Amino acid sequence: MIGEAVQCKPLEVVVGDKGIERAIKHLKRKMAAEGILRELKRRRHYMKPSIKRRKKESEAARRRRKRAKQVPGVIG
């Protein structure tokens, strides 16, 4: 996985008569849809596999508690 080249089409935003601010907003929306920002944040810091697993488990437990709180009577 490390060192793999990922081929994808470049993101393009045309700056028309709407202005540069509108184009920047559109670019940010496209980047969020592609998951570029999330991937950048994920790669910014190395996380040990044991910590990654612990974090994943705690997030799942948090979602279960949240779901149990929303639907009373369901245990899980």
N, CA, C and O atoms as CSV, one atom per row, in Angstrom:
chain,resi,resn,atom,element,x,y,z
A,1,MET,N,N,0.815,-1.181,0.000
A,1,MET,CA,C,0.000,0.000,0.000
A,1,MET,C,C,0.869,1.260,0.000
A,1,MET,O,O,0.537,2.250,-0.652
A,2,ILE,N,N,1.970,1.215,0.727
A,2,ILE,CA,C,2.861,2.364,0.764
A,2,ILE,C,C,3.605,2.443,-0.563
A,2,ILE,O,O,4.143,1.446,-1.045
A,3,GLY,N,N,3.632,3.624,-1.140
A,3,GLY,CA,C,4.335,3.812,-2.390
A,3,GLY,C,C,3.498,3.547,-3.624
A,3,GLY,O,O,3.993,3.659,-4.746
A,4,GLU,N,N,2.232,3.196,-3.430
A,4,GLU,CA,C,1.365,2.968,-4.578
A,4,GLU,C,C,1.007,4.291,-5.226
A,4,GLU,O,O,0.663,5.257,-4.544
A,5,ALA,N,N,1.089,4.328,-6.544
A,5,ALA,CA,C,0.688,5.523,-7.268
A,5,ALA,C,C,-0.803,5.427,-7.574
A,5,ALA,O,O,-1.285,4.424,-8.100
A,6,VAL,N,N,-1.504,6.470,-7.239
A,6,VAL,CA,C,-2.940,6.494,-7.484
A,6,VAL,C,C,-3.197,7.405,-8.668
A,6,VAL,O,O,-2.843,8.584,-8.640
A,7,GLN,N,N,-3.806,6.866,-9.698
A,7,GLN,CA,C,-4.120,7.644,-10.883
A,7,GLN,C,C,-5.545,8.151,-10.800
A,7,GLN,O,O,-6.479,7.365,-10.644
A,8,CYS,N,N,-5.714,9.443,-10.901
A,8,CYS,CA,C,-7.053,10.014,-10.918
A,8,CYS,C,C,-7.032,11.262,-11.776
A,8,CYS,O,O,-5.987,11.869,-12.010
A,9,LYS,N,N,-8.203,11.622,-12.231
A,9,LYS,CA,C,-8.278,12.801,-13.093
A,9,LYS,C,C,-8.109,14.061,-12.251
A,9,LYS,O,O,-8.570,14.105,-11.110
A,10,PRO,N,N,-7.461,15.076,-12.791
A,10,PRO,CA,C,-7.265,16.306,-12.020
A,10,PRO,C,C,-8.581,17.051,-11.825
A,10,PRO,O,O,-9.480,16.987,-12.664
A,11,LEU,N,N,-8.674,17.752,-10.710
A,11,LEU,CA,C,-9.857,18.561,-10.454
A,11,LEU,C,C,-9.694,19.897,-11.169
A,11,LEU,O,O,-8.652,20.545,-11.073
A,12,GLU,N,N,-10.726,20.292,-11.877
A,12,GLU,CA,C,-10.676,21.571,-12.572
A,12,GLU,C,C,-11.894,22.390,-12.200
A,12,GLU,O,O,-13.008,21.878,-12.101
A,13,VAL,N,N,-11.656,23.664,-11.999
A,13,VAL,CA,C,-12.735,24.596,-11.735
A,13,VAL,C,C,-12.539,25.786,-12.653
A,13,VAL,O,O,-11.462,26.382,-12.680
A,14,VAL,N,N,-13.564,26.135,-13.398
A,14,VAL,CA,C,-13.492,27.255,-14.325
A,14,VAL,C,C,-13.937,28.515,-13.594
A,14,VAL,O,O,-15.009,28.556,-12.991
A,15,VAL,N,N,-13.092,29.540,-13.658
A,15,VAL,CA,C,-13.435,30.823,-13.053
A,15,VAL,C,C,-14.151,31.637,-14.122
A,15,VAL,O,O,-13.540,32.133,-15.069
A,16,GLY,N,N,-15.444,31.759,-13.947
A,16,GLY,CA,C,-16.232,32.515,-14.915
A,16,GLY,C,C,-16.502,33.915,-14.418
A,16,GLY,O,O,-15.703,34.495,-13.683
A,17,ASP,N,N,-17.626,34.446,-14.824
A,17,ASP,CA,C,-17.989,35.804,-14.433
A,17,ASP,C,C,-18.502,35.874,-12.991
A,17,ASP,O,O,-18.767,36.963,-12.481
A,18,LYS,N,N,-18.643,34.721,-12.334
A,18,LYS,CA,C,-19.134,34.688,-10.948
A,18,LYS,C,C,-18.062,35.135,-9.956
A,18,LYS,O,O,-18.392,35.561,-8.849
A,19,GLY,N,N,-16.796,35.046,-10.328
A,19,GLY,CA,C,-15.728,35.521,-9.452
A,19,GLY,C,C,-14.895,34.386,-8.876
A,19,GLY,O,O,-15.284,33.219,-8.904
A,20,ILE,N,N,-13.752,34.767,-8.362
A,20,ILE,CA,C,-12.789,33.803,-7.836
A,20,ILE,C,C,-13.273,33.155,-6.547
A,20,ILE,O,O,-12.995,31.979,-6.311
A,21,GLU,N,N,-13.997,33.903,-5.701
A,21,GLU,CA,C,-14.495,33.345,-4.441
A,21,GLU,C,C,-15.429,32.177,-4.702
A,21,GLU,O,O,-15.378,31.152,-4.021
A,22,ARG,N,N,-16.279,32.351,-5.700
A,22,ARG,CA,C,-17.229,31.289,-6.066
A,22,ARG,C,C,-16.481,30.053,-6.571
A,22,ARG,O,O,-16.862,28.922,-6.269
A,23,ALA,N,N,-15.412,30.280,-7.344
A,23,ALA,CA,C,-14.613,29.173,-7.884
A,23,ALA,C,C,-13.896,28.430,-6.758
A,23,ALA,O,O,-13.805,27.203,-6.781
A,24,ILE,N,N,-13.389,29.171,-5.776
A,24,ILE,CA,C,-12.698,28.540,-4.643
A,24,ILE,C,C,-13.678,27.693,-3.844
A,24,ILE,O,O,-13.352,26.581,-3.429
A,25,LYS,N,N,-14.884,28.222,-3.629
A,25,LYS,CA,C,-15.909,27.480,-2.899
A,25,LYS,C,C,-16.269,26.196,-3.650
A,25,LYS,O,O,-16.446,25.141,-3.039
A,26,HIS,N,N,-16.375,26.292,-4.968
A,26,HIS,CA,C,-16.699,25.125,-5.796
A,26,HIS,C,C,-15.569,24.093,-5.733
A,26,HIS,O,O,-15.831,22.891,-5.673
A,27,LEU,N,N,-14.309,24.559,-5.745
A,27,LEU,CA,C,-13.159,23.664,-5.656
A,27,LEU,C,C,-13.146,22.931,-4.318
A,27,LEU,O,O,-12.893,21.727,-4.273
A,28,LYS,N,N,-13.419,23.653,-3.223
A,28,LYS,CA,C,-13.452,23.029,-1.905
A,28,LYS,C,C,-14.535,21.970,-1.839
A,28,LYS,O,O,-14.329,20.906,-1.256
A,29,ARG,N,N,-15.688,22.249,-2.432
A,29,ARG,CA,C,-16.780,21.278,-2.454
A,29,ARG,C,C,-16.373,20.021,-3.223
A,29,ARG,O,O,-16.661,18.903,-2.795
A,30,LYS,N,N,-15.698,20.213,-4.365
A,30,LYS,CA,C,-15.243,19.060,-5.159
A,30,LYS,C,C,-14.205,18.241,-4.392
A,30,LYS,O,O,-14.230,17.011,-4.423
A,31,MET,N,N,-13.292,18.931,-3.702
A,31,MET,CA,C,-12.261,18.230,-2.935
A,31,MET,C,C,-12.881,17.434,-1.790
A,31,MET,O,O,-12.437,16.326,-1.489
A,32,ALA,N,N,-13.902,17.995,-1.157
A,32,ALA,CA,C,-14.576,17.281,-0.075
A,32,ALA,C,C,-15.291,16.052,-0.628
A,32,ALA,O,O,-15.278,14.993,-0.001
A,33,ALA,N,N,-15.911,16.185,-1.792
A,33,ALA,CA,C,-16.626,15.062,-2.404
A,33,ALA,C,C,-15.664,13.947,-2.800
A,33,ALA,O,O,-16.002,12.768,-2.696
A,34,GLU,N,N,-14.474,14.314,-3.252
A,34,GLU,CA,C,-13.471,13.322,-3.651
A,34,GLU,C,C,-12.783,12.690,-2.445
A,34,GLU,O,O,-12.180,11.624,-2.567
A,35,GLY,N,N,-12.867,13.336,-1.283
A,35,GLY,CA,C,-12.215,12.809,-0.096
A,35,GLY,C,C,-10.752,13.185,0.002
A,35,GLY,O,O,-9.995,12.547,0.734
A,36,ILE,N,N,-10.347,14.208,-0.721
A,36,ILE,CA,C,-8.939,14.604,-0.741
A,36,ILE,C,C,-8.509,15.164,0.611
A,36,ILE,O,O,-7.444,14.811,1.117
A,37,LEU,N,N,-9.323,16.028,1.192
A,37,LEU,CA,C,-8.951,16.645,2.471
A,37,LEU,C,C,-8.866,15.612,3.583
A,37,LEU,O,O,-7.966,15.666,4.421
A,38,ARG,N,N,-9.814,14.660,3.590
A,38,ARG,CA,C,-9.805,13.603,4.607
A,38,ARG,C,C,-8.542,12.756,4.475
A,38,ARG,O,O,-7.915,12.410,5.476
A,39,GLU,N,N,-8.173,12.427,3.246
A,39,GLU,CA,C,-6.970,11.630,2.999
A,39,GLU,C,C,-5.712,12.399,3.418
A,39,GLU,O,O,-4.782,11.820,3.981
A,40,LEU,N,N,-5.691,13.694,3.141
A,40,LEU,CA,C,-4.549,14.523,3.522
A,40,LEU,C,C,-4.388,14.554,5.033
A,40,LEU,O,O,-3.274,14.415,5.537
A,41,LYS,N,N,-5.484,14.734,5.764
A,41,LYS,CA,C,-5.429,14.752,7.223
A,41,LYS,C,C,-5.000,13.394,7.766
A,41,LYS,O,O,-4.260,13.317,8.746
A,42,ARG,N,N,-5.466,12.323,7.125
A,42,ARG,CA,C,-5.113,10.977,7.570
A,42,ARG,C,C,-3.624,10.707,7.377
A,42,ARG,O,O,-3.007,10.048,8.214
A,43,ARG,N,N,-3.055,11.190,6.318
A,43,ARG,CA,C,-1.644,10.942,6.017
A,43,ARG,C,C,-0.697,11.908,6.725
A,43,ARG,O,O,0.513,11.685,6.752
A,44,ARG,N,N,-1.246,12.981,7.300
A,44,ARG,CA,C,-0.394,13.989,7.926
A,44,ARG,C,C,0.394,13.414,9.099
A,44,ARG,O,O,1.564,13.748,9.286
A,45,HIS,N,N,-0.244,12.548,9.892
A,45,HIS,CA,C,0.419,11.962,11.053
A,45,HIS,C,C,0.316,10.447,10.987
A,45,HIS,O,O,-0.734,9.895,10.658
A,46,TYR,N,N,1.428,9.780,11.306
A,46,TYR,CA,C,1.419,8.322,11.329
A,46,TYR,C,C,0.737,7.842,12.601
A,46,TYR,O,O,0.997,8.349,13.692
A,47,MET,N,N,-0.139,6.859,12.443
A,47,MET,CA,C,-0.816,6.272,13.601
A,47,MET,C,C,-0.480,4.791,13.644
A,47,MET,O,O,-0.684,4.065,12.671
A,48,LYS,N,N,0.036,4.354,14.787
A,48,LYS,CA,C,0.397,2.947,14.929
A,48,LYS,C,C,-0.844,2.082,14.733
A,48,LYS,O,O,-1.946,2.502,15.086
A,49,PRO,N,N,-0.683,0.874,14.172
A,49,PRO,CA,C,-1.839,0.005,13.938
A,49,PRO,C,C,-2.630,-0.300,15.208
A,49,PRO,O,O,-3.855,-0.409,15.159
A,50,SER,N,N,-1.941,-0.438,16.348
A,50,SER,CA,C,-2.659,-0.738,17.590
A,50,SER,C,C,-3.532,0.448,18.006
A,50,SER,O,O,-4.655,0.258,18.473
A,51,ILE,N,N,-3.029,1.648,17.841
A,51,ILE,CA,C,-3.808,2.849,18.184
A,51,ILE,C,C,-4.952,3.025,17.206
A,51,ILE,O,O,-6.053,3.415,17.595
A,52,LYS,N,N,-4.695,2.735,15.921
A,52,LYS,CA,C,-5.732,2.839,14.907
A,52,LYS,C,C,-6.884,1.881,15.220
A,52,LYS,O,O,-8.054,2.240,15.088
A,53,ARG,N,N,-6.537,0.653,15.639
A,53,ARG,CA,C,-7.552,-0.346,15.978
A,53,ARG,C,C,-8.350,0.088,17.205
A,53,ARG,O,O,-9.574,-0.036,17.234
A,54,ARG,N,N,-7.645,0.600,18.223
A,54,ARG,CA,C,-8.309,1.060,19.442
A,54,ARG,C,C,-9.253,2.220,19.139
A,54,ARG,O,O,-10.361,2.277,19.672
A,55,LYS,N,N,-8.814,3.144,18.284
A,55,LYS,CA,C,-9.642,4.291,17.915
A,55,LYS,C,C,-10.880,3.828,17.149
A,55,LYS,O,O,-11.977,4.339,17.375
A,56,LYS,N,N,-10.709,2.872,16.251
A,56,LYS,CA,C,-11.828,2.335,15.475
A,56,LYS,C,C,-12.858,1.676,16.397
A,56,LYS,O,O,-14.063,1.858,16.225
A,57,GLU,N,N,-12.367,0.905,17.379
A,57,GLU,CA,C,-13.270,0.247,18.325
A,57,GLU,C,C,-14.014,1.261,19.187
A,57,GLU,O,O,-15.206,1.099,19.448
A,58,SER,N,N,-13.318,2.304,19.628
A,58,SER,CA,C,-13.983,3.307,20.467
A,58,SER,C,C,-15.016,4.096,19.672
A,58,SER,O,O,-16.060,4.466,20.211
A,59,GLU,N,N,-14.737,4.358,18.397
A,59,GLU,CA,C,-15.716,5.042,17.549
A,59,GLU,C,C,-16.959,4.182,17.348
A,59,GLU,O,O,-18.080,4.692,17.354
A,60,ALA,N,N,-16.761,2.876,17.171
A,60,ALA,CA,C,-17.897,1.965,17.008
A,60,ALA,C,C,-18.727,1.928,18.284
A,60,ALA,O,O,-19.957,1.921,18.226
A,61,ALA,N,N,-18.062,1.906,19.437
A,61,ALA,CA,C,-18.778,1.905,20.717
A,61,ALA,C,C,-19.560,3.207,20.891
A,61,ALA,O,O,-20.685,3.196,21.391
A,62,ARG,N,N,-18.967,4.321,20.479
A,62,ARG,CA,C,-19.644,5.612,20.574
A,62,ARG,C,C,-20.900,5.629,19.703
A,62,ARG,O,O,-21.950,6.118,20.120
A,63,ARG,N,N,-20.780,5.087,18.484
A,63,ARG,CA,C,-21.950,5.024,17.593
A,63,ARG,C,C,-23.034,4.133,18.177
A,63,ARG,O,O,-24.221,4.445,18.073
A,64,ARG,N,N,-22.626,3.003,18.802
A,64,ARG,CA,C,-23.618,2.110,19.419
A,64,ARG,C,C,-24.343,2.801,20.565
A,64,ARG,O,O,-25.562,2.693,20.694
A,65,ARG,N,N,-23.574,3.521,21.406
A,65,ARG,CA,C,-24.209,4.255,22.522
A,65,ARG,C,C,-25.163,5.316,22.001
A,65,ARG,O,O,-26.251,5.502,22.546
A,66,LYS,N,N,-24.763,6.002,20.960
A,66,LYS,CA,C,-25.604,7.051,20.374
A,66,LYS,C,C,-26.895,6.449,19.811
A,66,LYS,O,O,-27.980,6.997,20.005
A,67,ARG,N,N,-26.766,5.323,19.116
A,67,ARG,CA,C,-27.925,4.660,18.531
A,67,ARG,C,C,-28.851,4.139,19.621
A,67,ARG,O,O,-30.072,4.213,19.483
A,68,ALA,N,N,-28.277,3.606,20.716
A,68,ALA,CA,C,-29.071,3.093,21.813
A,68,ALA,C,C,-29.818,4.224,22.524
A,68,ALA,O,O,-30.934,4.029,23.006
A,69,LYS,N,N,-29.201,5.399,22.585
A,69,LYS,CA,C,-29.830,6.535,23.221
A,69,LYS,C,C,-31.006,7.055,22.377
A,69,LYS,O,O,-32.018,7.498,22.921
A,70,GLN,N,N,-30.864,6.997,21.046
A,70,GLN,CA,C,-31.917,7.476,20.152
A,70,GLN,C,C,-33.137,6.567,20.144
A,70,GLN,O,O,-34.270,7.043,20.082
A,71,VAL,N,N,-32.906,5.257,20.208
A,71,VAL,CA,C,-34.015,4.295,20.158
A,71,VAL,C,C,-34.088,3.606,21.523
A,71,VAL,O,O,-33.331,2.671,21.782
A,72,PRO,N,N,-34.986,4.057,22.393
A,72,PRO,CA,C,-35.087,3.431,23.722
A,72,PRO,C,C,-35.622,2.007,23.619
A,72,PRO,O,O,-36.488,1.715,22.795
A,73,GLY,N,N,-35.106,1.143,24.450
A,73,GLY,CA,C,-35.567,-0.253,24.472
A,73,GLY,C,C,-34.697,-1.183,23.657
A,73,GLY,O,O,-34.840,-2.401,23.767
A,74,VAL,N,N,-33.794,-0.648,22.837
A,74,VAL,CA,C,-32.917,-1.485,22.014
A,74,VAL,C,C,-31.581,-1.594,22.726
A,74,VAL,O,O,-30.946,-0.582,23.022
A,75,ILE,N,N,-31.152,-2.818,23.001
A,75,ILE,CA,C,-29.868,-3.060,23.657
A,75,ILE,C,C,-28.919,-3.637,22.614
A,75,ILE,O,O,-29.275,-4.570,21.895
A,76,GLY,N,N,-27.716,-3.085,22.532
A,76,GLY,CA,C,-26.813,-3.605,21.534
A,76,GLY,C,C,-25.527,-3.010,21.558
A,76,GLY,O,O,-24.665,-3.368,20.755
